[in-house]
């Protein structure tokens, strides 16, 4: 989307990649906000943009990729809770209700915010639609770019 050719360099985690970025072995990387901000604040790295659609509360001064000139760019990490296919609907509903209660607790929201995360808590149907949309989106990118598992 930015019109640049990127070479993927596999690493065993963000810390070794960040060390190489600081050392000048890499020209740039996309990494989570909590892991990079100490290096940005110390002057060892320069943050360019946030990959989510909204600015991060952890770094509100950073523009989004769209604001930085790459409209339509959005890439965020997410987590979800899945159950086995065929789980009775009443069990799914109970799990959803209880998990949503936990995600709305002030202390949980605070801990997640410190990690740059925004708790969800949508319905199982909304989450299923999100997962489906992500699968379609990333599947197209994988096919278009000819990405193969290593």
N, C-alpha and C positions, 0 to 999 in steps of 0.2 A: 504494500500500500504506500510505503514511503519512497518507492522507486530505487531501493538499494538492494544489492545482492548480498545476502548474509550467509556466512558459513557457520554451521552449527558445530560447536566444540563440546563434546561430552565431558562432564565433570562428575565426580562423586559428591555432589552437594554444592550448596551456595558458597560455603566458606572457602574452599579451595579456589573456586572461580573468582570470588571477590579478591582473594590474595593476588591472583594473577592480574586482575584488572588494576589494582593499586600499583602493582609492580610494572605495569606497562606491557604485559604479555598479551592483553586483549584490548581492543579499541572501545568496546562497549558491551553491556549485557543488560538483560532484563531480569530483575530480581525483586524480592519483596521489600516493602518499605521499612519494616522494623529492622531487618538485617543490614540495610544500607545506610540508614539515616545517621548512625554514629560516625560512619566514614565521611559522609557528606558534611556533617557539622564540624568535623575536625579538619576539613579542607583537603582530605585525601582523594575524594571523589566529587564529581559535579553531577547532580541530578538534573535531567533534562525534562522529564514529563512523567505523569502518572498514566498507567495503561487502562484505568477504569474510566467509565463515562463521567464520573463526578470526581472532583478534587478530593484528596484524602485529608481527613481531619488530622492525621499525623504530620502532614506536610502541605498545609493549605496554600502555601506560596507557589507550589509547583503546578504548572498548567496540565490539563489533560492532553493526551495525544491530539485530540481534535483541536483544542485551543492552540497547540503548538504547530498546527498546519497539516495534520493527517486526519482529515474528516472520516468518520465511520470506524475508526480504529478503537477496538475495545478488547482487552484480554484480561480476565481476572481469574484467580484461583478460587475454587469453591469446594465445599465438602457437603456431603449429604449422608443421610442414613437410609439404608435399603433393607428390605426384608425379603425373604424367599417368596418366589412366585407361588400364588395359591394361599398365602397367609389370609386367614379370614378377615373380611372387611372391618368387623368390630374390633379386632386386635389392631389393625392399621389405624383406625380412628382413635383408639385409646392411646397408642404410642404417639401419634401426631399431637393430640391434645396435651399430653404430659410434656412432650419435648418442647412444644410451643410455650408452655408455662415456664419451663426452665430457661429458655432463651430470652424470655422477657424479664427475668430477675435482674434487678439493677447491678448486682455484683457480677453476674455473667456478662451482661452487656458491657460493663466497665473493663473486664478482663479481655473480652474479645476486641474492644476498641483499642486497647493497648497493643494488640497484635495487628492492628489495621484491618480487622474483620468486622463485618456487619452481619449480625444474626438475622436469619430468615424467619422461618416459621410459617411459610405458606402451607396451603392445603396439600395433601398427597397428590391431588390431581394437578395442581399448579406446578409442583415440583416435577412430576412426570412430564408435563409439557415442556418445562425448562430443559430437562435432560434430553428430551427428544430434539428440541431446537438446537442444543449444543452439539448433539451427535450429527445432525444434518450439517451444521455450520462447519465443524472441524473435519467431518468426513469429506466435504467438498474441497477444503483446503488441502487435505492429505492427498486426495486424488489429483487435483490440479497441479500440485507441486511434485507429484511422483514420489512422495515420502514412503520409505520402506522401513520396517522394523530392523533394528540392528541386533 
